[in-house]
Amino acid sequence: MIKRRLAACAALLGLLAASPAPAQQAVDASGPIDLHRVDPEANLVEELVVNARLPGPAWWKVSDADTTVYVLGVPAMVPNDLKVDDSVLRRRLDGANVLIMGQEAEVGVMRIVALAMGGKRYFISDRPMRQTLPPDLRARLEARLAAMKEKPDSMDEVKPAFAGFLVAHSQDGSVSISLGGVTDRIRQIARDKTIAKRPRIQNLPGYSLVDAIKTLGGAPQPLQALCLDAGLRQAESGEGGIKATAERWARGEVREVVSADRGFSRCLASTPSIAGELREGQADAVKAIAAALKQPGKAVAVIELRSLLAEGGVLEQLKAKGFTVETPGV
């Protein structure tokens, strides 16, 4: 896993201490958020959620008469030191026409620095943030701040959604975001000279994590609270929770992985503008896989796990187009 250490955010923490889809719901202050109508990854297709039969992570297959696309579902976060059996991956990459790398969050370090320097204008709270929270959420936030060795009022100047982001990714007084480890490793393997016939690599468009975070600055109160709760859940599970889920993924235990708490990614997927980008990523993956099926032989695709298995997600869309979809249990 490549861990991008965002040192500029440490200064931000110090500043805070000192001072084609279904119709979407309009997320506003009018009432509770119905995640079923906003979050494109909230509901999964149960028959597609199957544990692996072969060693290593789980694979799905999409095929027509003369082509098979092997699809690997990957989680959003994986620790740096995770050991994964890549024997099946290497075998399937060898001789593949194309390796399709699905949508990923993009982190621009300079943009994160700019966000840290000018972020207050996006996230300042009109009144002390803890006063806007229900008692149970406030108590959990204060407990987390104590664990971070921060004062109870250290985040009172910012809105709950941004506080959720900070607590979810805070480590040792700075903010650390781990992205791209699994997918970067897959790209490296695809270029490895030990593979006799290496595939062409097709990288699908990603989305900006910085822009996603900025969007949360204008989120209404119900979504603000949801995002703080999501960030706290990720922080409360800690590195141990992320590690345990990743190890289950490496063993092909799909059911256990998708039943684990989604952490701050649940907040992002519940924000309409970001949910729209996730749906665009699903559409891009469907288009790329359908195109790969036009060339006889085999191909490999790597898609975020929940996007792959969601209702209206990648596999369900491909099945609707008439392609054969097989689960890891076949």
PENOR-V964988 format. One record per residue. N is the residue number from 1. RES is the residue in three letters. SS is DSSP state (h for helix, s for strand, l for the rest). PSI is psi as a letter, one per 40 degrees, with the letter a starting at -180 (none if undefined). D_CENTER is the distance of its C-alpha to the mean C-alpha in Angstrom with 1 decimal. Layout:
# PENOR-V964988
n->[N,N]
res->[RES,RES]
ss->[SS,SS]
psi->[PSI,PSI]
d_center->[D_CENTER,D_CENTER]
This chain:
# PENOR-V964988
n->[1,2,3,4,5,6,7,8,9,10,11,12,13,14,15,16,17,18,19,20,21,22,23,24,25,26,27,28,29,30,31,32,33,34,35,36,37,38,39,40,41,42,43,44,45,46,47,48,49,50,51,52,53,54,55,56,57,58,59,60,61,62,63,64,65,66,67,68,69,70,71,72,73,74,75,76,77,78,79,80,81,82,83,84,85,86,87,88,89,90,91,92,93,94,95,96,97,98,99,100,101,102,103,104,105,106,107,108,109,110,111,112,113,114,115,116,117,118,119,120,121,122,123,124,125,126,127,128,129,130,131,132,133,134,135,136,137,138,139,140,141,142,143,144,145,146,147,148,149,150,151,152,153,154,155,156,157,158,159,160,161,162,163,164,165,166,167,168,169,170,171,172,173,174,175,176,177,178,179,180,181,182,183,184,185,186,187,188,189,190,191,192,193,194,195,196,197,198,199,200,201,202,203,204,205,206,207,208,209,210,211,212,213,214,215,216,217,218,219,220,221,222,223,224,225,226,227,228,229,230,231,232,233,234,235,236,237,238,239,240,241,242,243,244,245,246,247,248,249,250,251,252,253,254,255,256,257,258,259,260,261,262,263,264,265,266,267,268,269,270,271,272,273,274,275,276,277,278,279,280,281,282,283,284,285,286,287,288,289,290,291,292,293,294,295,296,297,298,299,300,301,302,303,304,305,306,307,308,309,310,311,312,313,314,315,316,317,318,319,320,321,322,323,324,325,326,327,328,329,330]
res->[MET,ILE,LYS,ARG,ARG,LEU,ALA,ALA,CYS,ALA,ALA,LEU,LEU,GLY,LEU,LEU,ALA,ALA,SER,PRO,ALA,PRO,ALA,GLN,GLN,ALA,VAL,ASP,ALA,SER,GLY,PRO,ILE,ASP,LEU,HIS,ARG,VAL,ASP,PRO,GLU,ALA,ASN,LEU,VAL,GLU,GLU,LEU,VAL,VAL,ASN,ALA,ARG,LEU,PRO,GLY,PRO,ALA,TRP,TRP,LYS,VAL,SER,ASP,ALA,ASP,THR,THR,VAL,TYR,VAL,LEU,GLY,VAL,PRO,ALA,MET,VAL,PRO,ASN,ASP,LEU,LYS,VAL,ASP,ASP,SER,VAL,LEU,ARG,ARG,ARG,LEU,ASP,GLY,ALA,ASN,VAL,LEU,ILE,MET,GLY,GLN,GLU,ALA,GLU,VAL,GLY,VAL,MET,ARG,ILE,VAL,ALA,LEU,ALA,MET,GLY,GLY,LYS,ARG,TYR,PHE,ILE,SER,ASP,ARG,PRO,MET,ARG,GLN,THR,LEU,PRO,PRO,ASP,LEU,ARG,ALA,ARG,LEU,GLU,ALA,ARG,LEU,ALA,ALA,MET,LYS,GLU,LYS,PRO,ASP,SER,MET,ASP,GLU,VAL,LYS,PRO,ALA,PHE,ALA,GLY,PHE,LEU,VAL,ALA,HIS,SER,GLN,ASP,GLY,SER,VAL,SER,ILE,SER,LEU,GLY,GLY,VAL,THR,ASP,ARG,ILE,ARG,GLN,ILE,ALA,ARG,ASP,LYS,THR,ILE,ALA,LYS,ARG,PRO,ARG,ILE,GLN,ASN,LEU,PRO,GLY,TYR,SER,LEU,VAL,ASP,ALA,ILE,LYS,THR,LEU,GLY,GLY,ALA,PRO,GLN,PRO,LEU,GLN,ALA,LEU,CYS,LEU,ASP,ALA,GLY,LEU,ARG,GLN,ALA,GLU,SER,GLY,GLU,GLY,GLY,ILE,LYS,ALA,THR,ALA,GLU,ARG,TRP,ALA,ARG,GLY,GLU,VAL,ARG,GLU,VAL,VAL,SER,ALA,ASP,ARG,GLY,PHE,SER,ARG,CYS,LEU,ALA,SER,THR,PRO,SER,ILE,ALA,GLY,GLU,LEU,ARG,GLU,GLY,GLN,ALA,ASP,ALA,VAL,LYS,ALA,ILE,ALA,ALA,ALA,LEU,LYS,GLN,PRO,GLY,LYS,ALA,VAL,ALA,VAL,ILE,GLU,LEU,ARG,SER,LEU,LEU,ALA,GLU,GLY,GLY,VAL,LEU,GLU,GLN,LEU,LYS,ALA,LYS,GLY,PHE,THR,VAL,GLU,THR,PRO,GLY,VAL]
ss->[l,l,s,s,s,s,l,h,h,h,h,h,h,h,h,h,h,h,l,l,l,l,l,l,l,l,l,l,l,l,l,l,l,l,h,h,h,h,l,l,l,l,l,s,l,h,h,h,l,l,l,l,l,l,l,l,l,l,s,s,s,s,s,l,l,l,s,s,s,s,s,s,s,s,l,l,l,l,l,l,l,l,l,l,l,l,h,h,h,h,h,h,h,l,l,l,l,s,s,s,s,l,l,l,s,s,l,l,h,h,h,h,h,h,h,h,h,h,l,h,h,h,h,s,l,l,l,l,h,h,h,h,l,l,h,h,h,h,h,h,h,h,h,h,h,h,h,l,l,l,l,l,l,l,l,l,l,s,l,h,h,h,h,h,h,h,h,h,h,s,s,l,l,s,s,s,s,s,l,l,h,h,h,h,h,h,h,h,h,h,l,l,l,l,l,l,l,l,l,s,s,s,s,l,l,l,s,s,h,h,h,h,h,h,h,h,l,l,l,l,h,h,h,h,h,h,h,h,h,h,h,h,h,h,h,h,h,h,h,h,h,h,h,h,h,h,h,h,h,h,l,l,l,h,h,h,h,h,h,l,l,l,l,h,h,h,h,h,h,l,l,h,h,h,h,h,h,h,h,h,h,h,h,h,h,h,h,h,h,h,h,h,l,l,l,l,s,s,s,s,s,s,s,s,h,h,h,h,h,s,l,l,l,h,h,h,h,h,h,h,l,l,l,s,s,s,l,l,l,l]
psi->[h,h,h,h,h,g,d,d,e,d,d,d,d,d,d,d,d,d,none,h,i,i,h,i,i,h,h,a,e,e,a,i,h,g,d,d,e,d,h,e,e,d,h,i,h,d,e,e,g,h,i,i,d,i,i,a,i,i,i,i,h,h,i,a,d,e,i,h,h,h,h,h,h,i,i,d,h,h,i,d,e,h,h,h,h,e,d,d,d,d,d,d,d,h,e,i,d,i,h,h,h,a,h,i,h,h,h,h,d,d,d,d,d,d,d,d,d,e,d,d,e,d,e,h,i,d,i,h,d,d,e,e,i,i,d,d,d,d,d,d,d,d,d,d,d,d,d,e,f,i,i,d,e,e,e,d,e,i,i,d,d,d,d,d,d,d,d,d,e,h,h,f,e,i,h,h,h,h,i,e,d,d,d,d,d,d,d,d,d,d,e,h,e,e,h,d,h,i,i,i,h,h,h,i,i,a,i,h,d,d,d,d,d,d,d,e,d,e,i,i,d,d,d,d,d,d,d,d,d,d,d,d,d,d,d,d,d,a,d,d,d,d,d,d,d,d,d,d,d,d,e,f,g,d,d,d,d,e,e,i,i,e,a,d,d,d,d,d,e,e,h,d,d,d,d,d,d,d,d,d,d,d,d,d,d,d,d,d,d,d,d,d,e,e,h,i,b,i,i,h,i,h,i,h,d,d,d,d,e,i,h,e,a,d,d,d,d,d,d,d,e,e,i,h,h,i,i,e,e,none]
d_center->[14.5,15.2,15.0,15.6,17.9,18.3,21.9,22.6,20.5,23.0,25.6,23.6,23.5,27.2,27.9,26.3,28.5,31.5,30.9,20.6,19.2,20.9,22.3,20.1,21.4,22.5,20.8,23.7,25.9,27.9,26.4,23.5,20.2,20.0,16.3,17.7,18.7,15.9,12.4,12.1,10.1,12.5,15.0,15.1,18.1,19.9,22.0,19.1,17.6,20.0,20.2,21.2,24.9,24.8,24.0,20.5,17.2,17.5,18.4,19.2,22.0,22.8,26.4,29.5,33.1,32.7,29.1,26.2,22.6,20.9,17.2,14.9,11.7,9.3,6.8,3.8,6.9,10.4,13.7,16.0,18.8,17.4,20.0,19.2,22.0,21.6,24.9,23.7,21.4,24.4,26.7,24.6,24.0,27.7,29.4,26.3,26.9,23.5,20.1,17.4,14.2,11.7,9.7,7.7,7.4,11.0,12.6,16.3,18.3,21.2,19.4,17.9,21.6,22.8,20.5,21.8,25.3,25.3,22.6,25.1,26.0,22.6,22.2,25.8,26.7,30.1,31.2,30.1,26.6,27.5,30.3,27.9,26.1,27.4,29.1,26.6,23.6,25.9,27.1,23.6,22.9,26.3,25.8,22.6,24.5,27.4,25.3,24.1,27.8,27.5,30.0,29.3,29.6,27.6,24.9,27.3,27.4,23.8,22.1,20.1,16.6,17.0,18.5,15.4,13.4,16.2,16.7,13.2,13.4,17.2,19.0,22.8,23.4,20.8,17.1,15.1,11.6,10.6,8.8,10.3,12.6,12.4,12.4,15.1,17.1,17.1,18.4,21.0,22.1,22.6,24.9,26.7,30.4,30.8,29.3,32.4,30.9,27.7,25.4,24.8,21.2,19.7,16.6,15.2,14.5,11.4,10.9,12.1,10.3,13.9,14.8,12.0,13.4,16.8,16.4,16.0,19.5,21.2,19.4,22.1,22.9,21.4,17.9,18.7,19.5,16.5,14.3,16.7,16.6,12.9,13.2,16.3,14.9,12.5,15.6,17.9,16.2,16.3,15.8,17.7,15.3,12.4,15.1,16.5,13.5,12.9,16.7,16.7,14.3,16.7,19.5,18.2,18.0,15.7,17.1,16.6,12.9,12.0,14.5,13.1,12.0,8.4,9.3,8.6,5.4,8.4,10.4,8.5,8.6,12.1,13.4,15.5,15.2,11.4,11.6,14.2,12.2,9.7,13.0,14.5,11.9,13.0,16.5,16.4,15.4,18.2,20.6,20.0,20.4,23.4,24.9,24.6,26.4,29.4,30.2,31.9,30.5,26.9,23.6,20.2,16.7,13.3,10.6,7.1,8.8,8.5,9.1,11.9,13.5,13.3,16.6,17.3,14.5,15.2,17.5,19.3,20.0,21.4,23.5,24.9,26.0,28.2,26.4,26.6,23.4,23.8,21.7,21.5,24.5,26.9]
